[in-house]
């Protein structure tokens, strides 16, 4: 799974609030492995300290390219070392076995972006406001149209490690451009008129800059 690339070393959970694992997936992985429960009821493959097994009770799935949307919640039954008979190829890592799952759609309530895995509080996650259906559909479509990103770590001549990313060959659609600019510069503004998206896409398709299109749109709301 792509969330194991360049995985950071695990640290021991020392508080009584942190009880959830959050991991990221691409849209393709979401459709193939997350949306419908796997028959063997396992997920993931991480380097997790045995001391953390009993601390982590839940797992949440962060969908890449969806403007930070959480799409699934798993109730963790136990962790087990990855087994080859369950199609895992690294038996020193662990996956979790879940007792049940829930489709949940809300925006990740933390400032950071999830690239691999993070540990969080299920209470804060569960208290996040649910997204409306129109918003969910827009975010799912955006994730579907977002190219997979390969993360890699290079070592410079001085021995310094630098992380970067390579986007697979892909021409950004007008919607891609709008979402990227919105995420970078207008995230503090609440976009609710999803019926306007096609109209804004057309303006970008006709040659207007996405930032200009969004600036004019939000300024029009003040009038």
C-alpha positions as CSV (number, residue, x, y, z in Angstrom):
1,X,0.0,0.0,0.0
2,X,1.2,3.5,-0.9
3,X,1.0,4.8,2.7
4,X,4.0,2.7,3.7
5,X,6.4,4.5,1.4
6,X,9.2,6.1,3.5
7,X,7.4,5.3,6.7
8,X,8.6,7.2,9.7
9,X,9.8,5.4,12.8
10,X,7.1,4.6,15.3
11,X,7.0,6.3,18.7
12,X,5.4,5.1,21.9
13,X,2.0,6.5,22.8
14,X,2.2,7.8,26.3
15,X,-1.1,9.6,26.9
16,X,-4.7,8.3,27.4
17,X,-6.3,10.4,24.7
18,X,-4.5,9.1,21.6
19,X,-6.4,6.0,20.5
20,X,-6.7,6.2,16.7
21,X,-4.6,5.4,13.7
22,X,-5.1,7.7,10.6
23,X,-3.7,6.5,7.3
24,X,-3.9,7.8,3.7
25,X,-4.9,6.1,0.5
26,X,-5.3,7.1,-3.1
27,X,-8.7,7.0,-4.8
28,X,-7.8,3.7,-6.6
29,X,-6.8,2.1,-3.3
30,X,-10.0,3.4,-1.7
31,X,-12.2,1.8,-4.4
32,X,-10.2,-1.5,-4.4
33,X,-9.4,-2.1,-0.8
34,X,-11.4,0.3,1.5
35,X,-14.9,1.1,0.2
36,X,-15.9,-2.6,0.5
37,X,-14.6,-4.6,3.4
38,X,-12.0,-7.2,2.5
39,X,-13.0,-10.8,3.2
40,X,-10.0,-11.3,5.5
41,X,-10.9,-8.1,7.4
42,X,-7.4,-6.8,7.6
43,X,-6.0,-3.4,6.6
44,X,-2.5,-1.8,6.3
45,X,1.0,-2.8,6.8
46,X,3.1,-0.7,9.2
47,X,6.1,-0.8,11.5
48,X,4.2,-0.3,14.8
49,X,5.6,-0.8,18.3
50,X,4.0,-3.7,20.2
51,X,3.5,-1.3,23.1
52,X,1.0,0.7,20.9
53,X,-1.2,-2.3,19.9
54,X,-3.5,-2.0,22.9
55,X,-3.6,1.8,22.7
56,X,-5.0,2.0,19.2
57,X,-8.7,1.2,19.1
58,X,-9.8,2.8,15.8
59,X,-8.5,3.6,12.4
60,X,-9.6,6.3,10.0
61,X,-8.9,6.5,6.3
62,X,-7.8,9.8,4.8
63,X,-8.5,10.1,1.1
64,X,-5.7,11.8,-0.9
65,X,-6.7,14.6,-3.2
66,X,-10.1,15.1,-1.6
67,X,-9.4,18.3,0.4
68,X,-8.6,16.4,3.5
69,X,-11.7,14.1,3.7
70,X,-12.0,11.1,6.0
71,X,-14.0,8.3,4.3
72,X,-13.9,5.3,6.6
73,X,-13.7,4.3,10.3
74,X,-12.5,0.9,11.3
75,X,-13.0,-0.6,14.8
76,X,-9.7,-2.4,15.5
77,X,-10.1,-5.9,17.0
78,X,-6.3,-6.6,17.2
79,X,-3.0,-6.2,15.4
80,X,-1.2,-9.1,13.9
81,X,2.0,-9.6,12.0
82,X,1.5,-9.6,8.2
83,X,1.1,-13.0,6.8
84,X,2.0,-14.2,3.3
85,X,-1.3,-16.2,3.0
86,X,-3.1,-12.8,3.4
87,X,-1.1,-11.4,0.4
88,X,1.4,-9.5,2.5
89,X,5.1,-9.6,1.6
90,X,6.8,-8.1,4.7
91,X,6.2,-10.4,7.7
92,X,8.0,-8.2,10.2
93,X,5.3,-5.5,9.8
94,X,1.8,-5.5,11.2
95,X,-1.7,-5.0,9.9
96,X,-4.9,-4.6,12.0
97,X,-7.9,-6.9,12.0
98,X,-11.2,-5.0,12.3
99,X,-14.5,-6.1,13.9
100,X,-16.6,-3.6,11.9
101,X,-16.3,-0.6,9.7
102,X,-18.4,2.6,9.1
103,X,-18.6,4.9,6.1
104,X,-17.9,8.4,7.5
105,X,-17.4,11.6,5.6
106,X,-15.9,14.6,7.3
107,X,-12.9,16.9,7.0
108,X,-9.8,15.9,8.9
109,X,-9.8,18.2,11.9
110,X,-6.1,18.7,12.2
111,X,-3.9,21.1,10.3
112,X,-1.4,18.5,8.9
113,X,-1.7,16.5,5.7
114,X,-1.6,12.8,6.1
115,X,1.0,11.2,3.8
116,X,1.6,7.9,5.7
117,X,0.1,7.4,9.1
118,X,-0.6,9.5,12.2
119,X,-1.9,8.9,15.7
120,X,-4.9,11.0,16.8
121,X,-7.9,11.2,19.2
122,X,-11.0,9.4,18.1
123,X,-13.1,11.7,20.3
124,X,-12.0,14.7,18.3
125,X,-12.4,12.9,15.0
126,X,-15.9,11.7,15.8
127,X,-17.0,15.2,16.9
128,X,-16.1,16.6,13.5
129,X,-19.1,17.9,11.6
130,X,-20.3,15.6,8.8
131,X,-20.1,16.8,5.2
132,X,-23.2,17.3,3.0
133,X,-23.8,14.9,0.2
134,X,-23.0,17.5,-2.5
135,X,-19.6,18.3,-0.9
136,X,-18.8,14.5,-0.5
137,X,-19.4,14.0,-4.2
138,X,-17.2,16.9,-5.2
139,X,-14.4,15.7,-3.0
140,X,-14.6,12.1,-4.3
141,X,-14.5,13.3,-7.8
142,X,-11.5,15.5,-7.1
143,X,-9.7,12.6,-5.5
144,X,-10.5,10.4,-8.5
145,X,-9.1,13.1,-10.9
146,X,-5.9,13.6,-8.8
147,X,-2.9,11.7,-10.2
148,X,-1.1,9.3,-7.9
149,X,2.0,10.9,-6.4
150,X,5.3,9.0,-5.8
151,X,7.1,10.2,-2.7
152,X,10.9,9.6,-2.6
153,X,13.8,10.5,-0.4
154,X,17.1,11.4,-2.0
155,X,20.5,11.8,-0.3
156,X,22.5,14.8,-1.4
157,X,26.3,14.9,-1.7
158,X,26.6,16.3,1.8
159,X,24.6,13.3,3.2
160,X,21.4,15.4,3.7
161,X,18.1,13.7,3.1
162,X,15.6,15.5,1.0
163,X,12.0,14.3,0.4
164,X,10.3,15.2,-2.8
165,X,7.4,14.0,-5.0
166,X,7.0,13.1,-8.6
167,X,3.6,13.4,-10.2
168,X,2.9,10.9,-12.9
169,X,2.2,12.3,-16.3
170,X,-1.1,14.2,-16.0
171,X,-2.6,17.3,-17.4
172,X,-4.5,19.2,-14.7
173,X,-8.2,19.7,-15.5
174,X,-9.9,23.1,-14.8
175,X,-11.3,21.5,-11.7
176,X,-7.9,20.3,-10.6
177,X,-6.5,23.8,-11.0
178,X,-9.4,25.4,-9.1
179,X,-9.1,22.9,-6.2
180,X,-5.3,23.4,-5.9
181,X,-5.7,27.2,-5.8
182,X,-8.7,27.0,-3.4
183,X,-6.7,24.7,-1.0
184,X,-3.6,27.0,-1.1
185,X,-5.2,30.4,-0.9
186,X,-9.0,30.3,-0.1
187,X,-9.3,27.4,2.4
188,X,-10.5,29.9,5.0
189,X,-13.6,30.6,2.9
190,X,-16.6,28.2,2.9
191,X,-17.6,27.1,-0.6
192,X,-21.2,25.8,-0.6
193,X,-22.6,26.6,-4.1
194,X,-21.6,23.3,-5.8
195,X,-23.9,24.1,-8.6
196,X,-21.5,26.9,-9.6
197,X,-18.6,24.6,-10.1
198,X,-19.2,23.9,-13.8
199,X,-19.5,27.6,-14.5
200,X,-16.2,28.3,-12.7
201,X,-14.5,25.4,-14.6
202,X,-15.7,26.9,-17.9
203,X,-14.0,30.2,-17.1
204,X,-10.7,28.5,-16.4
205,X,-11.1,26.4,-19.5
206,X,-11.5,29.6,-21.5
207,X,-8.2,30.9,-20.2
208,X,-8.8,32.8,-17.0
209,X,-6.4,32.2,-14.1
210,X,-8.0,30.0,-11.4
211,X,-7.0,32.5,-8.7
212,X,-8.8,35.3,-10.6
213,X,-11.9,33.1,-11.1
214,X,-12.1,32.3,-7.4
215,X,-11.3,35.8,-6.3
216,X,-14.1,37.2,-8.4
217,X,-16.5,34.5,-7.2
218,X,-15.9,35.2,-3.5
219,X,-16.0,39.0,-4.1
220,X,-19.4,38.6,-5.7
221,X,-20.8,36.9,-2.6
222,X,-20.1,40.1,-0.6
223,X,-22.3,42.2,-2.8
